[in-house]
Amino acid sequence: MRYAPNDLENHWMPFTSNRDFKNNPRLYTKAKGMYYETHDGRKLADGSSGLFCVPLGHGREEIARAVYEQLQTCDFSPHFQVGNPNSFMVASKLTRILPKGMSYTFFTGSGSESIDTAIKIAMAYHRAKGQGQRTRFVSRERAYHGVNIGGVSLSGMVKNRETFTNTMSNVVHMRHTWMPKENGYTWGEGAHGVELAEDLQRAVDTFGGTTIAACFVEPVAGSTGVLVPPKGYLKRLREICDKNGILLVFDEVITGFGRLGTAFASEAFDVIPDIMTMAKGITNGAQPMGAVSVKDEIYHTINSASPEDMVEFFHGYTYSGHPCAAAASVAVLDIYEREDTFAKSTKLHDYFRKKMMSLKGMDNVTDIRGYGLMCGIDTKLSQLQGTKVTYANDIHVKFTGPCAIVAVPLVADEGFIDEVTDKLRLSLK
Ligand SMILES: Cc1ncc(COP(=O)(O)O)c(C=O)c1O
């Protein structure tokens, strides 16, 4: 297929150098297994699982069939005072992999919507408990919590924030946990930096613990370049939250569904949050869908604050629990369970780590870190240079600024990891 520049002009692309792209298009027209095919017929190894959302690889027939059949059976159903069985099935299946006591799930259409939903759940919960004065939120520098106003307010990546200055003003940012001098080229949790969790204590000491509603963190900060927390850091955040009645929210949009080898990062780090946001792997990227799971006490507290014939939580999206997205999710959760995807993927962890770390020493590489099947490689390239050079070398890798974020599908094998490493090596020369 050929595209004249005018065919591309009208789409204002997200997070893209639009003018450059339209002079120099990179279109993915087909996807199967662990490969994309481009408009000019080249095959690209998918080194980032799309945007970290295709753990089972592309084009799984079972998922496609579930969506197609759902489209023919009941293409859309609202979920305001009525419902469709599929989303109930997803919520109930999720309880099998969520931490115990976290058995209620609210559906959204994306990770960004999940974050804004979690912010509102935290507000509603405290208000229901008579603690409406808890209006402050704590998050972290270099955090990525999506692009809606709530999520941008929590986020800590400068380019995503500096244009949009009038966001939520009641957010305090802890320091990020990247310590290149102390923890450079470390795989897994760094030995140094647990004291960074005391930034939450400082917020408590400065503003008063009773004014803080929730602390949001990505267990491993993903989009900013895979920043793994130091040993003991998340446990310490949990302690400070417990002591001060602050809700701990884990944004598991990337870390959820096996990326670290467990269903959720919560299990990998043995820390249970009060609220968990997710998206991406919930449908293997085949349909837009997000979710927010909460501890039972949060659901019951919000519900019991109003009479039984009232709407308890005035929030929801037209596409909350969309039947086709939910059909995809049921199929995906079935595959994860039947194929034991998360546990099986851990057999690749060591190999992936070794291959990624083998890029250390290249002139263009300044740091490498990771956990499970997720790796951040800091380079001397710009985002656009990195995107172009990897594309030219037949590999898809998501760059955030100069950092290449590698996240192979959970169903990859050693041969595929070799291919990704070789193509990266070539690109980073
Ligand atoms: C941790 C985290 N939260 C939220 C989001 C936003 O998700 P979405 O792009 O589906 O809105 C992302 C996206 O990458 C993410 O990585």
PDBQT file of the ligand as one rigid body, heavy atoms in Angstrom, charges set to zero:
ROOT
HETATM    1  C1  LIG A 501       1.606   3.485  34.796  1.00  0.00    +0.000 C 
HETATM    2  C2  LIG A 501       0.661   4.038  33.768  1.00  0.00    +0.000 A 
HETATM    3  N1  LIG A 501      -0.470   4.622  34.174  1.00  0.00    +0.000 NA
HETATM    4  C3  LIG A 501      -1.362   5.109  33.302  1.00  0.00    +0.000 A 
HETATM    5  C4  LIG A 501      -1.138   5.014  31.953  1.00  0.00    +0.000 A 
HETATM    6  C5  LIG A 501      -2.137   5.584  30.996  1.00  0.00    +0.000 C 
HETATM    7  O1  LIG A 501      -2.788   4.580  30.296  1.00  0.00    +0.000 OA
HETATM    8  P1  LIG A 501      -3.554   4.922  28.936  1.00  0.00    +0.000 P 
HETATM    9  O2  LIG A 501      -2.542   5.300  27.934  1.00  0.00    +0.000 OA
HETATM   10  O3  LIG A 501      -4.290   3.637  28.632  1.00  0.00    +0.000 OA
HETATM   11  O4  LIG A 501      -4.514   6.017  29.238  1.00  0.00    +0.000 OA
HETATM   12  C6  LIG A 501       0.024   4.397  31.487  1.00  0.00    +0.000 A 
HETATM   13  C7  LIG A 501       0.299   4.275  30.050  1.00  0.00    +0.000 C 
HETATM   14  O5  LIG A 501       1.333   3.862  29.610  1.00  0.00    +0.000 OA
HETATM   15  C8  LIG A 501       0.946   3.918  32.418  1.00  0.00    +0.000 A 
HETATM   16  O6  LIG A 501       2.098   3.344  32.026  1.00  0.00    +0.000 OA
ENDROOT
TORSDOF 0
